[in-house]
């Protein structure tokens, strides 16, 4: 099977971690007889430097025409002072909108080998951490009107949050369908005690619940959810929420699992072409030092195989290789602990490849 992958290495540690994921994909291709063709795409700060645009139209076209997109990370202090509409992150927002990927799925799962790395108390971790946050990705305040007005020399900034019933329904269905494939528990997170958009969100979710009677729906205010994720994460199976809330909660959820460097994500829409990326940032302070953790990117590649290419055995092979790597006691600096063997980014990728075996 031949698949065409648009590759966005991006900024900071992006090129290093993406290179390791590609090494893993190349080994999978050898083991299973696939062909992965890679097309390089410039996005983020590197695209600003090269083209004067965080995502030129021809680069977006390459992504839309691919079978899937693998992304490292974008941004950094170097571009903090560019105009707001030209920041590296604007390229990412345009990419999501251009691809029509409206559902971002971020698993929060603690690997048993890393249980001691969680900042939570052992008795909380021992109850288990294994849930998914389904985040609406191309609506809400990030895609609303943004403006700063000046009156008599005084600034006033406005950011508008809007959601339509249709936008809520399509992400709500993703939440229900995801819960249906897991433990049939869905928690809808909003701020309906304050926001009209959240009251509409809650209304639509409860209407959908009439179609998914096999799924248990609960509601939770976002501030309470932030507390519950650190107090009792085992209560959650699937969380569905709007764009900004999901952005914040998924980062919080990633840290209770021990390291943000371990967490992959997928962004999907109506088509099979998806966007796959680790949830961490570009970490420019460690770029080029070969110490970054590439596992979040490698596991994102596994999600690509599973969800866009219908290659579940190949995805299992990567996840099993990561688990074997952890069993052997190897750790990058972000998850290093006493008695373990510290390795760099490139060596981490090579060791995972060594553990790759064909799953029958």
N, C-alpha and C positions, 0 to 999 in steps of 0.2 A: 504494500500500500504506500502511496506517495502523498505526503501532506506538505503544504507550503506554509511556512511559519515566518511572520514578520517579527524581527528581533529588534527591540529597543533597549540598547544597553544603558543609555541615559548618562547620569552624572554621578559623581562621587564614587561609591563602591559598586555602582551599577554594572560597569563593564566586567569587574572581577567575578561577581556572583553569577552573572548571566553566562560567562564563559564556562563555569562549572556545570551549570544546568545543561548547556549544549553538549558538553562532554558526556554527561549521563544520557541524554537523548541519543547521541551517536552510538553509544554502546547498546541501548535498547534497539536501535535500528539494526545493528549487527545480529543481536540475539534473535530477533523476531522477523527479520527479512523485510523491514520497512525502509522507506526513503524519506528523509526529512530535508526539504530544501529551505534554506534560510535567506531572507532578504533583510538587509540592514536598513533601519529607519532612524533618522535623527529626530529626537524630541527632547524638550526641556532646555536646560541651560546650554548644553552643547549645540542645540539647534539655534538658539539665540546668537551664540558666538559665530556660528558658521553661516547662518542664513538671515539673521535679524528677525526671527519669528520662532516661537516655541514649538510650533507644529505647522510647517508649510503644507499647503494643500496637496502637493504631490506626495508628501510623506503620509498624510492621512489616507490618500487614495491607495497606497501600497498596503496599508493596514486593512482597509475595508475589503480589498480584493484578495486578501490572504485567507487561508483556512483557519488561522488563529494567530494570536499575538502574544509574545512573551516579553515582559517588561522588567527591567531591573529597578531603577529608582531615578527620580528627577529632583532637581532643585539644589539649593545651597546658598550660603551667605554671599557668594560672589554676585548673585543676581537679586539681592534683597532690595536694591534701590532702583531697579528698572520700573517703568510705569506698570500699574496694576494689571492692565489688559495684556501685558507682555511678559508677565512672570512665568517661570517654567511650569508652575502648576496649572496655568491656563491651558497649556498644551495638553495636559492630562484630561482636563474637563472637556476640551474640544474633542479629544480622542473618544472618550466615553459617549459623548453625544453623537459624534459622527458614526460610530459603530452601532449605536442604538442599544448599548448594553445598560439596562436599567436595574439589574439585580446583582448586587455584590454579595457574595457568600463567603464569610470568614469563619472557619472552624476555630473553636477554642478548646483544644484537647491537650491534656498533659500527657507527655510520654512517661511511662512508669520509671524509666531510667533517670528522669529529671525531676522526680517528685520533690527532692530536697531543694531544688532551685526555686521553687515557688515561694513568694514572699508570704503566703498564707500559712496559718498554723497547720501542723501536721494533721490534726483531727478533722480539719476542713478539707484538706487535700485528699485524705483517705476516703472520703465519701464519694470522690470521683469528680472530675471536671471534663465534660464532653458535651459541648453544645455548639450550635451554629447561629451566627447572627446574619440574618438576611436584611441587607441595607438597600433601601431605594437609592439609586445612584445618579439619576439625571434630572431630578426635580428638586423642589424645596428651595431653601434660602441660597444655596450655592449657585443656582441657576436663575434666581430672581433678579430684579433690577437692583443695581448698586450705584449709588451716587453720593457725592459730597457737595454740599451747597454752602455758600458763604454769604452771610448777611452782616453788614457793618463790621466786616473783618472777623466775624465769628463763624467757625465751621460747624456744620450739621451733617452727619452721615446717615444714610438710609440704606438698609438692605431688606428687600421684600421677600417674604416667605409665602409661596402659593403652592397649593396642590389641587388637582382636579380629581373628581371621583374616578375617572378612568385610570389615572396614574396610580391611585391607591389600590384600585381593584387588581391591576395586573401584578403589582408586587405582593399584594395580599395572597393572591393565588399561588405565587411562588412559595410563600411562607407555608401555606396549608399543604401544598404538594410535598415540600421538603419534610414537614412534620409527619406526613402520611407514610413516608419511606423510613422514618426513624421510630420514635417512641410515641408518636401521635399526640404530642403536647406542643401547643403554640402559644407564646406569650407576645401580645401586641403592645408595643411600648410607645407612649405618646405623652402629651402634656395637656390633656383635655380639660383640666381645671382652669386653664388660662387661655389657650389658643384655639381660635375657630378652626384652623387647619387641623388641629388634633381632634376636635370634636367630629369633624367630617371623617377623619381617619377611623376613629372608633366606630362610627355609624356604619361605614362601609365594611369594616372587618366583621362586625356582628351580622350584617346581612349575608356575607360570604359564609359565615359559620353554619348557616342553614343548609348550605350545599355540602359541607364537610362535617357531617354529623359524627363521623368516626374520629375526629380530631377534637381534643379538649382545648378550647380557647380561653385564655385568661387575659386580663388587661393590667397594665402596670404603668404608673407615672414614671417618667424618665429619671427623675432624681432618686426615687425609690429603687429603680432597677440598678442604678449605679451603686447603691449601697448593697443591694442583694447579691450582686456579682462577686463582691469580696466577702460577704457574710455567709452566703449559702449558695455557691454556684451549682451545686448538684441538683438544685430544683429545676434548672433550665434544660430544655431539649432544643427548641428552636425559638429564637427571638426575631420578630420582624418589626422594622421601624423605619422612620424617614431618614433622609440623607445626613443631616448634621448630627442627629442623635446617634445614628449608626456609626458615624465616623468616630465619635468620642467613645462610645461604649465598646466598640470592637478593639480599640487600642487598649482600653482598660482590661478587657478580657484577655488580650494577648499576654499581658504582663503577669497575670496570675498563673499562667502556664510555665513560667520560668524564664522565658526569653522571647522578645519580639522577633528575634532572628529565626525562629523556628516556624513561624506561622505563614502559610500560603493563603492565597485568595483567588477566587474566580469572579469575573464579571460577565454576565450573560444576558442576552435579550431573546428576541424571537428566533434568531438564526443560530446555527451551531457554532459559528465563528465567535470565539470569546477572547477576553483579555485576561491574562494570568500574570500575577505579580506577587511578590512578598509584601507584607503590610508595613514593613519598616521603611525608614527614609533613606536618603542617600549618604548619610554619615560622612561628610567630607573630611572630618578630622582624622579618619582612619583610612581614607582612600589611598590606594597604591601601596599599602603596608602589608598586604597579604595576610590580614588578620580577621577579615570580615567572615561572618557565618553565612555560607551559601545555601543552607538547608531549606530556608523558607522559599528560595527561588527554585531549588530542585523539587521540592514538594509541589510548588505551583506548576512545574512542568508535568508532574504526575497527574495533577488535576486536569491539565489540558488533555492528556491522553484519555483520561476517564470520561470527561464531559463533552469535549469537542470531537474527539477522534474515535470514540467508542472502543477504547483499548483498555478494558478493566484489568486484564492480566498483566499488561505492561505497567499500569499504574501500581498494581499490587507489588510488582517486582521492585519498583523504586522505593516504595514505602517500607518493604521488608528489608531492603538494603540499608536504609537509614536506621532502622531499628537495630540491625546487626552491627552497624558502625557504633552506635551508642552502647550496645552490649559489650563491645570490645574496649570500652573505656576512653575512646577518643573524644576530645572536646575542643571547640574553638574558644577563644578568650572570653566571650560573653557568657558561656555556660560552664566555664572551668571551675572545678572544685578539687578539694584535696584527694590525692590518690589517683587522679585521672591523668591522661596523657594529652598535653596541649599540642594542637596542630594548627596550621594556617589554613587559609581559604582554599588554595590549590590542592594541598595535601588532603583536606577534607573531601573534596570532590573525587580525588583519586581513590581514596579508601572506600568511599561509597560505591564507586564503580567496581572495585575488587569484590564487593559483596553482591553484585548484581547477578542474579540467576534467573533463567527462564522459568516462569511459572506455568505449569501445565494445567 
